């Protein structure tokens, strides 16, 4: 089984692209955020409030990632920004060794100005909010996005591959990712060769 784990900062397109890639390959798709909410039976913000420290939150929610990594099916999994930090990284490494699955991690990147255009906000109940940023807010969020890119780069650079979506049409990205992985990953190439009827 193949597990494609998509990493990146918030609003870079992990879930959107991950879902499209899953549809294109015939893989299952899982959003780590959504799966945590299902497992714990409450929105992410409430789960975070249960633990005093972010490290503890990652330690306690690691079980969700473990379950996703060890499913007996091909899957695309969209991560959260901290998807390759401490407990999550250890789970990725451990599962890749003992699950018998092929693990492929992809760090999605984009320019901060593009990410700003896609920025979304959710309330405490994980409901999408309709918020329009004014010019001053855009400047502030642009700076925060740049900070996030810099901060998470040290973790996400551990991914097997980096794929930049700047300037790419959304509907073209799944096929481009497939071709990219065929070129870069022998196990994925072998899978595609043996299942060419999917494409």
N, C-alpha and C positions, 0 to 999 in steps of 0.2 A: 504494500500500500504506500501511496505517496502523500506526504503532508507538506503543503506549501504554506509557509508562515510569513505573513506580510507585516512588516514593521514600518514605523514612520511617525512623525508628529501628528497632532490633531489636525483634521481637515485636509490632509495631504491626498486623501482618496482611498485609504486602505479598504474600507468596507464596500464602497461603490465599485472599485476596480476588482476587489476580491470576489464579489458576488458575480460580476460579469465574467471573470476568469473561470469561476466554478461552472457557470452555465455553459461556457464555451468548451470546457474539457469534460463536462459530465460529472464533475466532482461534487461532493457535498460542500456546502458553505456554512461556516460558523463565524459569528462575530463574538469575540471574547467578552466584550461589555455585556452584550445581550445574554450570553450563556451564564455569566456571573449572576445576572439578575434572576434568571430562571432557577439557578441552583440555590441561591439564598432567599428567593421569594420576595425580593424588594429592590427598589432602585439603587443604582450605584452609590449615589450620595449617602444614602442611609447605611449601606454596607461600610463605606469609608468611615462614617461616624462611630461605628462599632469598635474601631481600633485607633488607639492614640497616635500611632506612628505609621507612616506610609510603608515602612519595611514590614511591619506586622500585617498590614492589609495585604501585601503581596504574598507573605508567608501563608496566610489563611486562605487566600483565593487561588493559591497554586494548585489546589486539588482540581479546580475546574480545567485548568490547562492540562493537567495530567490526563483527565478523562478525554479531552479533545485529542490529544496527541496519541492516545492508545486505542482509539476507535478503529475497528477493522473495516475501514473504508478509505478511499481516496478523498482528500478534503483540502479545501483552501480555508485558512483560518486568519481572519484579520485581527491583529493584535491591538493593544492600547499603547500609548507612547512609551511606557516603561516596560514594554514586552520583552526586552533583553537585559533587564536589570536583575541582579542578585538571584532571588528565589526563582524567578521566571526563567532566567538563563540556565540555572542549574537543572530545572525541570526539562527544558529543551534538550540539554546535553544528555541527561539521564535517559529520557524517553527515546532519544535517537539511538541510544546504544542497546536498550533492552526490548524495545517494542517490535523490532523486526521491520519497521517501516522505513522508507526513504524520506529523509527530512531535507527540505529546501527552504532556506530563509532569504527573503528579498526585502531590502531596504528601499522603500519608495521615497523619492525626493522630488521637490519642486521649488520654484522661486517663491520667496515669502510674499511677493505681491500677488501671485496666483492663489496662494493659500488664503490670503486675506479675503479674496473675492468669494471664497467658498465657506468662510467662517460661519458656524452655526452655534446656536445657544439652546440649552435645555434647562427646564426648571428642575426643582428638587425631585419631582416625580418622573423624571426622564422624558418629559413631553417637550416637543420642539416648540421654541418660542419665535415669534415673528418680531425680530429686532432689527432696526435699520440704524447703522452707525453713522454718526455725524463725522465731519472732517477731523475734529480733534480726537475722537475715539478711534478713528481709522489709524491715525498716527501712533497712538498708544498701543493698539493691538498689533500693528506692524512691528513695533519694537519687541513686543512680547513673543511674536512668532519667530523673529530672528534669534531671540534668546533661547527659545525652545529648540530650534534647529541646532544651535551651537551646543546646548546642554546634552541633548539626546544623541548627538552624532557620535559621542564617545562610546555609547552603548550599541547603537544601531550599526556602527561600522564593523561590528562583529558578524554581521549577516554574511551569508555566502556570496550574495550578489547585491549590487546597487543598480536601481533602475530609475532614471529621471523621466518624469512625465511632462516636463515643461514643453509647451507648444504642441503636444500630441492630442489628436481628437479622441475623445473618450471611447467612442465605439470602435476605434482602431487598436486601442491599447491591449485588450486581451489577446488578439492574434499576434501582436508584436511581442508580448510577454512569452507566449508559447514558442515563437521562433527564437527568441532570446535564450530561453531555457533549453531548447533543442540544441542550440549551438554550445551552450555552456555546461550542461549537465548530462552525463552519459546515461544515468538511470532514467531521467525524464525522457531522453531521446529514445531509449529502448521501449519505454511505455508507449510513447506516441507511435513508434513503428509497429508495435504489436496491436495497437488499437486505432489504426488509421481510419477506420470507419466512422469514428466520432467526428472527424474534421472535414 
